[in-house]
Amino acid sequence: MRACESTELATRFPGTTGIATDAHLDLEAAACTFFDSPAALYLPGGYYFGPVAIAALRDQFGTIFFDELTHFCMRDGIASSGLPNQPFRHLDADDLASKLKRHLQPGKRPLIVTDGMYSTFGQIAPLDQLAQVMAPYGGRLLVDESHSFGVLGALGRGASEHYHLAPSLVLAGGSLSKAFGGTGGVIPASNEDIDNLRRAPASRSSSVGLPAAASMSAHNLRYVRQHPELLQRLRANTSYVKRSLCGIGLDVGDTIAPVATFVAGKGQSMQELQVRLMTEGIFVLHSNYIGAGSAGVIRCGIFADHTTEHMDALVETLRRIL
């Protein structure tokens, strides 16, 4: 595999150092095609999105406003930026509006940070409302799409596509290890944004990532693009599972996110439920991840390749043992 030495990178990507390979460049080309973006940046891990993006944007904004449940990678990026920052209530555009009035200095622009989809309950951030609130201040949305890439939007391009937001309003990026089953992360964006992102300290000082991982992820992006029926099947399976679980009295929400999450008793009883389901060949997660609370929740991930038999087995087993 041909390596692109630093002299070639300097021509392609001014201000960068290190070595890339054809595989890395191919991944970025595949991302440009999938997301219909002028340029893209491959990251060795999705977690890098927060530190890289916020460092690249920090000089353009006066204060960062972030959803109180936004991902750890975004919080780390916010902390390292040195910018004033304010949390707003989860998914609450009205609270954001209030915080902007109270905490944004005159003449300064706000950077609004949120996840596109929150993984624990599958809640979709109201990006349209957040964008409307920030518009008078000349703000921009920074959206971690790790759990919404491949899942939301007509073509699976994420929450930004789901709400039909103009690219100029949003910088989105995130992991390739969720819906796409790859490794690393990606930021599809304008040429200007990508140039800035490549110069960010976390981008310049990190490994470019394994060529094999980049190659696998490029293949996966192309495969998903060539098979739009996967997204259609995922949506159908999500609707089927949520409707069926609601039918046995479980509150799992009604978004199109392929996550069915519910509470069943205390933490210990949910741990026991996870083990019981595992003995019957069904894997669910007892999770105390972001937003789940100390007792945790039972989280069921829904996939495009789940069959009706798989989904019925989950529902009937829960009906029997709960």
C-alpha positions as a LaTeX table, in Angstrom:
\begin{tabular}{lrrr}
\hline
Residue & $x$ (\AA) & $y$ (\AA) & $z$ (\AA) \\
\hline
Met1 & 0.00 & 0.00 & 0.00 \\
Arg2 & 1.44 & 3.33 & $-1.03$ \\
Ala3 & 2.28 & 5.75 & 1.75 \\
Cys4 & 1.76 & 9.46 & 1.22 \\
Glu5 & 4.82 & 11.02 & 2.86 \\
Ser6 & 4.71 & 14.38 & 4.63 \\
Thr7 & 5.84 & 16.26 & 1.49 \\
Glu8 & 2.79 & 15.04 & $-0.41$ \\
Leu9 & 0.55 & 15.71 & 2.59 \\
Ala10 & 1.86 & 19.25 & 2.76 \\
Thr11 & 0.61 & 19.76 & $-0.77$ \\
Arg12 & $-2.74$ & 18.09 & $-0.19$ \\
Phe13 & $-3.28$ & 19.25 & 3.38 \\
Pro14 & $-1.32$ & 22.40 & 4.27 \\
Gly15 & $-0.20$ & 22.59 & 7.88 \\
Thr16 & $-0.23$ & 18.83 & 8.59 \\
Thr17 & 2.54 & 16.45 & 9.51 \\
Gly18 & 2.90 & 12.69 & 9.47 \\
Ile19 & 2.11 & 9.91 & 7.04 \\
Ala20 & $-1.16$ & 8.84 & 5.44 \\
Thr21 & $-1.82$ & 6.00 & 3.01 \\
Asp22 & $-4.03$ & 5.38 & 0.02 \\
Ala23 & $-6.45$ & 3.71 & 2.44 \\
His24 & $-6.90$ & 6.90 & 4.47 \\
Leu25 & $-7.43$ & 9.00 & 1.37 \\
Asp26 & $-9.86$ & 6.41 & $-0.01$ \\
Leu27 & $-11.86$ & 6.50 & 3.22 \\
Glu28 & $-12.13$ & 10.26 & 3.01 \\
Ala29 & $-13.23$ & 9.98 & $-0.62$ \\
Ala30 & $-15.87$ & 7.41 & 0.34 \\
Ala31 & $-17.08$ & 9.72 & 3.13 \\
Cys32 & $-17.35$ & 12.65 & 0.70 \\
Thr33 & $-19.52$ & 10.54 & $-1.57$ \\
Phe34 & $-21.71$ & 9.11 & 1.18 \\
Phe35 & $-22.29$ & 12.44 & 2.91 \\
Asp36 & $-22.23$ & 14.55 & $-0.28$ \\
Ser37 & $-19.59$ & 16.82 & 1.21 \\
Pro38 & $-16.69$ & 18.64 & $-0.50$ \\
Ala39 & $-14.12$ & 17.19 & 1.92 \\
Ala40 & $-13.75$ & 14.88 & 4.90 \\
Leu41 & $-11.33$ & 14.08 & 7.71 \\
Tyr42 & $-10.71$ & 10.56 & 8.96 \\
Leu43 & $-10.01$ & 10.23 & 12.68 \\
Pro44 & $-8.35$ & 7.25 & 14.41 \\
Gly45 & $-11.31$ & 7.10 & 16.79 \\
Gly46 & $-14.73$ & 8.71 & 17.07 \\
Tyr47 & $-13.79$ & 10.16 & 20.47 \\
Tyr48 & $-11.38$ & 12.52 & 18.73 \\
Phe49 & $-14.27$ & 14.44 & 17.20 \\
Gly50 & $-14.87$ & 16.66 & 20.22 \\
Pro51 & $-11.26$ & 17.68 & 20.94 \\
Val52 & $-10.41$ & 18.16 & 17.25 \\
Ala53 & $-13.54$ & 20.07 & 16.24 \\
Ile54 & $-13.72$ & 22.38 & 19.24 \\
Ala55 & $-10.03$ & 23.23 & 18.99 \\
Ala56 & $-10.50$ & 24.08 & 15.32 \\
Leu57 & $-13.52$ & 26.29 & 16.00 \\
Arg58 & $-12.57$ & 27.97 & 19.28 \\
Asp59 & $-11.26$ & 31.23 & 17.82 \\
Gln60 & $-14.54$ & 31.83 & 15.96 \\
Phe61 & $-16.80$ & 31.82 & 19.03 \\
Gly62 & $-17.12$ & 33.58 & 22.37 \\
Thr63 & $-19.00$ & 31.03 & 24.51 \\
Ile64 & $-19.90$ & 27.35 & 24.20 \\
Phe65 & $-23.43$ & 26.27 & 25.14 \\
Phe66 & $-23.87$ & 22.51 & 25.48 \\
Asp67 & $-26.67$ & 20.07 & 26.17 \\
Glu68 & $-26.18$ & 18.83 & 29.73 \\
Leu69 & $-26.11$ & 15.20 & 28.55 \\
Thr70 & $-23.79$ & 15.65 & 25.59 \\
His71 & $-21.09$ & 13.02 & 25.13 \\
Phe72 & $-17.85$ & 12.86 & 27.11 \\
Cys73 & $-15.75$ & 13.58 & 24.03 \\
Met74 & $-17.51$ & 16.91 & 23.58 \\
Arg75 & $-17.10$ & 17.76 & 27.26 \\
Asp76 & $-13.38$ & 17.04 & 27.01 \\
Gly77 & $-13.12$ & 19.29 & 23.97 \\
Ile78 & $-15.01$ & 22.05 & 25.78 \\
Ala79 & $-12.79$ & 21.79 & 28.85 \\
Ser80 & $-9.59$ & 21.96 & 26.82 \\
Ser81 & $-10.78$ & 24.93 & 24.75 \\
Gly82 & $-10.52$ & 27.44 & 27.59 \\
Leu83 & $-13.70$ & 29.17 & 26.39 \\
Pro84 & $-16.51$ & 30.19 & 28.74 \\
Asn85 & $-19.20$ & 27.51 & 28.64 \\
Gln86 & $-22.73$ & 26.99 & 29.85 \\
Pro87 & $-24.89$ & 23.84 & 29.92 \\
Phe88 & $-28.54$ & 23.99 & 28.94 \\
Arg89 & $-31.27$ & 21.54 & 29.91 \\
His90 & $-31.39$ & 18.34 & 27.93 \\
Leu91 & $-33.15$ & 18.80 & 24.56 \\
Asp92 & $-34.55$ & 22.15 & 25.73 \\
Ala93 & $-34.31$ & 24.93 & 23.14 \\
Asp94 & $-36.18$ & 27.36 & 25.39 \\
Asp95 & $-33.55$ & 26.94 & 28.09 \\
Leu96 & $-30.84$ & 27.50 & 25.48 \\
Ala97 & $-32.56$ & 30.74 & 24.47 \\
Ser98 & $-32.58$ & 31.87 & 28.09 \\
Lys99 & $-28.91$ & 30.99 & 28.57 \\
Leu100 & $-27.92$ & 32.84 & 25.40 \\
Lys101 & $-29.61$ & 36.02 & 26.62 \\
Arg102 & $-27.95$ & 35.80 & 30.02 \\
His103 & $-24.45$ & 34.57 & 29.26 \\
Leu104 & $-23.41$ & 35.52 & 25.72 \\
Gln105 & $-21.32$ & 38.67 & 25.60 \\
Pro106 & $-22.44$ & 41.36 & 23.13 \\
Gly107 & $-20.88$ & 40.92 & 19.71 \\
Lys108 & $-19.77$ & 37.34 & 20.39 \\
Arg109 & $-20.98$ & 34.25 & 18.55 \\
Pro110 & $-22.17$ & 31.08 & 20.33 \\
Leu111 & $-21.13$ & 27.52 & 19.56 \\
Ile112 & $-23.98$ & 25.13 & 20.37 \\
Val113 & $-22.86$ & 21.59 & 21.20 \\
Thr114 & $-25.14$ & 18.55 & 21.22 \\
Asp115 & $-25.40$ & 14.92 & 20.23 \\
Gly116 & $-27.52$ & 14.21 & 17.18 \\
Met117 & $-29.08$ & 11.18 & 18.83 \\
Tyr118 & $-28.65$ & 10.31 & 22.48 \\
Ser119 & $-27.74$ & 6.66 & 22.67 \\
Thr120 & $-29.35$ & 5.62 & 25.95 \\
Phe121 & $-32.98$ & 6.42 & 25.09 \\
Gly122 & $-32.69$ & 7.15 & 21.38 \\
Gln123 & $-33.77$ & 10.77 & 21.84 \\
Ile124 & $-33.22$ & 12.92 & 18.75 \\
Ala125 & $-31.87$ & 16.39 & 19.49 \\
Pro126 & $-34.20$ & 19.19 & 18.25 \\
Leu127 & $-31.58$ & 20.63 & 15.93 \\
Asp128 & $-34.15$ & 22.67 & 14.03 \\
Gln129 & $-35.22$ & 24.44 & 17.23 \\
Leu130 & $-31.63$ & 24.93 & 18.42 \\
Ala131 & $-30.71$ & 26.39 & 15.04 \\
Gln132 & $-33.65$ & 28.79 & 15.16 \\
Val133 & $-32.69$ & 29.98 & 18.65 \\
Met134 & $-29.04$ & 30.59 & 17.77 \\
Ala135 & $-29.70$ & 32.26 & 14.39 \\
Pro136 & $-29.96$ & 35.86 & 15.68 \\
Tyr137 & $-26.54$ & 35.48 & 17.30 \\
Gly138 & $-24.75$ & 34.05 & 14.27 \\
Gly139 & $-24.12$ & 30.78 & 16.05 \\
Arg140 & $-23.21$ & 27.35 & 14.76 \\
Leu141 & $-24.18$ & 23.82 & 15.79 \\
Leu142 & $-21.50$ & 21.27 & 16.59 \\
Val143 & $-23.18$ & 17.87 & 16.46 \\
Asp144 & $-21.79$ & 14.51 & 17.57 \\
Glu145 & $-23.48$ & 12.18 & 15.08 \\
Ser146 & $-21.85$ & 8.98 & 16.36 \\
His147 & $-25.22$ & 7.34 & 17.03 \\
Ser148 & $-27.16$ & 9.07 & 14.25 \\
Phe149 & $-24.83$ & 8.52 & 11.28 \\
Gly150 & $-26.30$ & 5.69 & 9.21 \\
Val151 & $-29.56$ & 5.83 & 11.15 \\
Leu152 & $-31.25$ & 9.22 & 10.75 \\
Gly153 & $-32.05$ & 11.15 & 7.59 \\
Ala154 & $-33.41$ & 9.99 & 4.25 \\
Leu155 & $-30.01$ & 8.62 & 3.23 \\
Gly156 & $-28.60$ & 7.92 & 6.68 \\
Arg157 & $-26.46$ & 11.06 & 6.85 \\
Gly158 & $-27.52$ & 11.82 & 10.41 \\
Ala159 & $-29.61$ & 14.23 & 12.45 \\
Ser160 & $-28.52$ & 17.19 & 10.34 \\
Glu161 & $-30.06$ & 15.56 & 7.28 \\
His162 & $-33.09$ & 14.51 & 9.33 \\
Tyr163 & $-33.84$ & 18.20 & 9.92 \\
His164 & $-32.68$ & 19.38 & 6.45 \\
Leu165 & $-30.20$ & 21.84 & 7.95 \\
Ala166 & $-27.85$ & 23.80 & 5.72 \\
Pro167 & $-24.21$ & 22.65 & 6.02 \\
Ser168 & $-23.16$ & 26.21 & 6.90 \\
Leu169 & $-25.15$ & 25.95 & 10.15 \\
Val170 & $-23.66$ & 22.65 & 11.30 \\
Leu171 & $-20.35$ & 20.92 & 11.75 \\
Ala172 & $-21.10$ & 17.25 & 12.29 \\
Gly173 & $-18.92$ & 14.24 & 12.84 \\
Gly174 & $-18.56$ & 11.09 & 14.86 \\
Ser175 & $-17.82$ & 7.41 & 15.06 \\
Leu176 & $-17.85$ & 4.90 & 12.22 \\
Ser177 & $-18.15$ & 1.99 & 14.67 \\
Lys178 & $-21.92$ & 2.17 & 15.26 \\
Ala179 & $-24.28$ & 1.84 & 12.29 \\
Phe180 & $-21.42$ & 1.42 & 9.80 \\
Gly181 & $-19.61$ & $-1.31$ & 11.76 \\
Gly182 & $-16.22$ & 0.20 & 11.01 \\
Thr183 & $-13.39$ & 1.70 & 13.05 \\
Gly184 & $-12.41$ & 5.32 & 13.60 \\
Gly185 & $-14.38$ & 8.48 & 13.05 \\
Val186 & $-15.14$ & 10.92 & 10.27 \\
Ile187 & $-15.98$ & 14.60 & 9.83 \\
Pro188 & $-17.58$ & 15.45 & 6.46 \\
Ala189 & $-17.39$ & 19.20 & 5.90 \\
Ser190 & $-16.35$ & 22.06 & 3.64 \\
Asn191 & $-12.78$ & 22.41 & 2.40 \\
Glu192 & $-12.27$ & 25.40 & 4.70 \\
Asp193 & $-13.48$ & 23.50 & 7.76 \\
Ile194 & $-11.36$ & 20.47 & 6.94 \\
Asp195 & $-8.25$ & 22.61 & 6.50 \\
Asn196 & $-8.83$ & 24.04 & 9.98 \\
Leu197 & $-9.57$ & 20.63 & 11.46 \\
Arg198 & $-6.34$ & 19.17 & 10.10 \\
Arg199 & $-4.40$ & 21.91 & 11.90 \\
Ala200 & $-6.08$ & 21.34 & 15.28 \\
Pro201 & $-3.61$ & 20.10 & 17.93 \\
Ala202 & $-5.44$ & 16.81 & 18.55 \\
Ser203 & $-5.49$ & 16.15 & 14.80 \\
Arg204 & $-1.84$ & 17.04 & 14.18 \\
Ser205 & $-0.46$ & 15.11 & 17.14 \\
Ser206 & $-2.45$ & 11.87 & 16.85 \\
Ser207 & $-1.90$ & 8.83 & 14.70 \\
Val208 & $-3.78$ & 8.90 & 11.42 \\
Gly209 & $-5.17$ & 5.47 & 12.30 \\
Leu210 & $-4.61$ & 1.98 & 10.95 \\
Pro211 & $-4.80$ & 1.67 & 7.15 \\
Ala212 & $-6.71$ & $-1.60$ & 7.54 \\
Ala213 & $-9.31$ & 0.15 & 9.69 \\
Ala214 & $-9.67$ & 2.96 & 7.17 \\
Ser215 & $-10.00$ & 0.47 & 4.32 \\
Met216 & $-12.69$ & $-1.51$ & 6.15 \\
Ser217 & $-14.62$ & 1.65 & 6.96 \\
Ala218 & $-14.44$ & 2.86 & 3.35 \\
His219 & $-15.85$ & $-0.47$ & 2.18 \\
Asn220 & $-18.65$ & $-0.27$ & 4.74 \\
Leu221 & $-19.64$ & 3.26 & 3.72 \\
Arg222 & $-19.84$ & 2.19 & 0.08 \\
Tyr223 & $-21.79$ & $-0.94$ & 0.98 \\
Val224 & $-24.41$ & 1.00 & 2.95 \\
Arg225 & $-24.73$ & 3.53 & 0.13 \\
Gln226 & $-25.22$ & 0.75 & $-2.41$ \\
His227 & $-27.88$ & $-0.94$ & $-0.26$ \\
Pro228 & $-30.51$ & 1.65 & 0.73 \\
Glu229 & $-32.82$ & $-1.23$ & 1.63 \\
Leu230 & $-30.79$ & $-1.65$ & 4.83 \\
Leu231 & $-32.04$ & 1.65 & 6.19 \\
Gln232 & $-35.60$ & 0.85 & 5.12 \\
Arg233 & $-35.39$ & $-2.53$ & 6.87 \\
Leu234 & $-33.93$ & $-0.90$ & 9.98 \\
Arg235 & $-36.82$ & 1.56 & 10.12 \\
Ala236 & $-39.34$ & $-1.26$ & 9.70 \\
Asn237 & $-37.68$ & $-3.35$ & 12.41 \\
Thr238 & $-37.55$ & $-0.38$ & 14.78 \\
Ser239 & $-41.25$ & 0.30 & 14.34 \\
Tyr240 & $-42.08$ & $-3.40$ & 14.79 \\
Val241 & $-40.06$ & $-3.83$ & 17.99 \\
Lys242 & $-41.28$ & $-0.63$ & 19.64 \\
Arg243 & $-44.89$ & $-1.31$ & 18.76 \\
Ser244 & $-44.59$ & $-4.87$ & 20.10 \\
Leu245 & $-42.89$ & $-3.84$ & 23.34 \\
Cys246 & $-45.49$ & $-1.15$ & 23.92 \\
Gly247 & $-48.08$ & $-3.87$ & 23.42 \\
Ile248 & $-46.81$ & $-5.70$ & 26.50 \\
Gly249 & $-46.82$ & $-2.55$ & 28.60 \\
Leu250 & $-43.24$ & $-1.30$ & 28.22 \\
Asp251 & $-42.60$ & 2.39 & 27.62 \\
Val252 & $-39.83$ & 2.52 & 24.98 \\
Gly253 & $-40.60$ & 5.86 & 23.30 \\
Asp254 & $-41.68$ & 6.40 & 19.73 \\
Thr255 & $-38.75$ & 7.94 & 17.86 \\
Ile256 & $-37.31$ & 6.34 & 14.73 \\
Ala257 & $-34.02$ & 5.74 & 16.56 \\
Pro258 & $-33.22$ & 1.99 & 16.59 \\
Val259 & $-33.02$ & 1.86 & 20.38 \\
Ala260 & $-35.73$ & 0.45 & 22.65 \\
Thr261 & $-35.01$ & 1.33 & 26.27 \\
Phe262 & $-37.10$ & 0.66 & 29.35 \\
Val263 & $-36.96$ & 0.43 & 33.14 \\
Ala264 & $-38.05$ & $-2.79$ & 34.82 \\
Gly265 & $-37.70$ & $-2.65$ & 38.59 \\
Lys266 & $-34.52$ & $-1.77$ & 40.47 \\
Gly267 & $-30.93$ & $-2.01$ & 39.30 \\
Gln268 & $-30.39$ & $-5.51$ & 40.69 \\
Ser269 & $-33.55$ & $-6.87$ & 39.09 \\
Met270 & $-32.53$ & $-5.42$ & 35.73 \\
Gln271 & $-29.11$ & $-7.04$ & 36.02 \\
Glu272 & $-30.88$ & $-10.33$ & 36.71 \\
Leu273 & $-33.14$ & $-9.74$ & 33.71 \\
Gln274 & $-30.12$ & $-9.23$ & 31.47 \\
Val275 & $-28.61$ & $-12.51$ & 32.68 \\
Arg276 & $-31.91$ & $-14.36$ & 32.29 \\
Leu277 & $-32.33$ & $-13.17$ & 28.73 \\
Met278 & $-28.75$ & $-14.14$ & 27.96 \\
Thr279 & $-29.42$ & $-17.72$ & 29.06 \\
Glu280 & $-32.20$ & $-17.79$ & 26.47 \\
Gly281 & $-29.91$ & $-16.54$ & 23.71 \\
Ile282 & $-31.05$ & $-12.91$ & 23.78 \\
Phe283 & $-28.57$ & $-10.13$ & 24.47 \\
Val284 & $-29.74$ & $-6.82$ & 25.88 \\
Leu285 & $-27.71$ & $-4.33$ & 27.86 \\
His286 & $-28.23$ & $-3.25$ & 31.44 \\
Ser287 & $-26.78$ & 0.22 & 31.03 \\
Asn288 & $-26.00$ & 3.08 & 33.38 \\
Tyr289 & $-24.55$ & 5.18 & 30.57 \\
Ile290 & $-25.23$ & 8.89 & 30.08 \\
Gly291 & $-28.75$ & 9.79 & 31.17 \\
Ala292 & $-29.67$ & 6.35 & 32.50 \\
Gly293 & $-29.51$ & 7.20 & 36.20 \\
Ser294 & $-27.87$ & 5.19 & 38.96 \\
Ala295 & $-30.24$ & 2.21 & 38.68 \\
Gly296 & $-29.68$ & 1.97 & 34.95 \\
Val297 & $-31.99$ & 0.84 & 32.18 \\
Ile298 & $-32.48$ & $-2.10$ & 29.86 \\
Arg299 & $-31.37$ & $-1.08$ & 26.39 \\
Cys300 & $-32.26$ & $-3.11$ & 23.30 \\
Gly301 & $-30.37$ & $-2.32$ & 20.11 \\
Ile302 & $-32.29$ & $-2.94$ & 16.89 \\
Phe303 & $-30.47$ & $-3.95$ & 13.69 \\
Ala304 & $-31.38$ & $-4.16$ & 10.02 \\
Asp305 & $-30.54$ & $-7.87$ & 9.96 \\
His306 & $-32.81$ & $-8.84$ & 12.84 \\
Thr307 & $-35.49$ & $-11.18$ & 11.58 \\
Thr308 & $-39.11$ & $-11.27$ & 12.69 \\
Glu309 & $-38.26$ & $-14.43$ & 14.62 \\
His310 & $-35.49$ & $-12.59$ & 16.51 \\
Met311 & $-37.78$ & $-9.72$ & 17.43 \\
Asp312 & $-40.69$ & $-11.93$ & 18.41 \\
Ala313 & $-38.39$ & $-13.98$ & 20.63 \\
Leu314 & $-37.40$ & $-10.85$ & 22.55 \\
Val315 & $-40.99$ & $-9.71$ & 23.02 \\
Glu316 & $-42.42$ & $-13.10$ & 23.94 \\
Thr317 & $-39.61$ & $-13.83$ & 26.40 \\
Leu318 & $-40.11$ & $-10.47$ & 28.11 \\
Arg319 & $-43.86$ & $-11.06$ & 28.20 \\
Arg320 & $-43.26$ & $-14.39$ & 29.93 \\
Ile321 & $-40.69$ & $-13.37$ & 32.55 \\
Leu322 & $-41.61$ & $-9.82$ & 33.50 \\
\hline
\end{tabular}
